[in-house]
Amino acid sequence: MDIFCERLKEHRERLGWTQSELARRAEVPSPVISRLESGARVGLTLDVARRLARALGVGLDALAGTWDDAAHAPTAAAPTAAEGTAPTRRRGRPRKAAPVPAGAHG
């Protein structure tokens, strides 16, 4: 939780916002921001964390420090179809096959 609280304050200050401004934009009570940044608040719901991250324009990973440890960092992007892998499968219903012209046999 310490990392989250530190990052929250860093991002807020980087934007030049007060705690009240962040609270207004994230639609959370102002004392929540104050308690989080001071470390006094021990519980945090996912909904409040998501609102704060969205208001700051960052992902939850950025606030939580998920990928700070190099051993757990995401690997390089997957190779593209041009690099020899099969293209990703499209989602949704497949398209209907084009009608076969009369008289054409395979």
N, C-alpha and C positions, 0 to 999 in steps of 0.2 A: 504494500500500500504506500510505502514511503516514496517509491519511484513515481507512482501515479500522482501523488500530491505535489512532488517537485516539478514534474513535467507539466502538470496543470498550471501551476504558477508561471513557469517559464514561457509557455505558449501564450498565456493571457497577457503577460508583460510584454512579450514580443509584439503583440498586436496593439499594445498601448491601451488596453482596456482596464477598467476598474473591476473589482469583484462584482459590484452591482451591475455593470454593463454585461459581464459574462452571464450572470444570473438571469438577467432580462432576456438575453438572446437564447439561452438554453432552456428558458422557462422552468427554472428551479428556484427555490427560495434563496435569497442572498446569504443567510447564515450558513447554508450548506457549503457554499464556496469557501467562506471564512474558516469553517471547521475543518474542511478537507485540507486547505493550504496550511493550517496551523498544526495538522496532524491529530487534532482532537477527535475527529470523527473516525470511528473504527469500521462502521458498516457502510457499504455503498452498493446500491442496487445496479443491476446491469442497465436498466432504463435510464437512470441518472447519468451513469458513465457514458452511455451512448449519446445522450443529449449534449453533454459537455463536449465530447469529441466532435460531434457534428457542428456545434456552434463555433468551435475553434478551427474547424476545417481540417481536422486530422482524423486518422483512424484510431480505434481503441488500442491497436498495437503500439502506436506511437506514444500514447499516454502510459501504457502499462509496461513499456520496455520489453516487449515479448521477444524481439530479435536482437537484443543487445549482446547476448552471449553468442560469440561466433560459431560455437559448436551447434547451435540450434538455428542459425540463420538459414533462410531459404536458399536453395541452390540456384544456379544460373537458370535462366529461362530455358524451357524445353526447346529442342531443335524444331525448326519450321519444316513444312512439307518440302521446301526446296533443298533442305539438307538431308533428305533421304527418309524421313519418317512419313508414315501415312497421315493424311489430313484428319483433323478431328471430325467426329461424327456430328452431323447436324441434329438439332433437337426438333421435336414436333413430328407431325405426321409426314410420311414420305409422299412425294408428289406422284400423281397418277402417270403411268407410262403413256407416251404419245401413241395415238392410234396407228396401226400398221396400215399402209395404203393397200387398197384392193389389188390383188394380183401379185403382191410381193410375197415371196416365200423365202425363208432363211435357209 
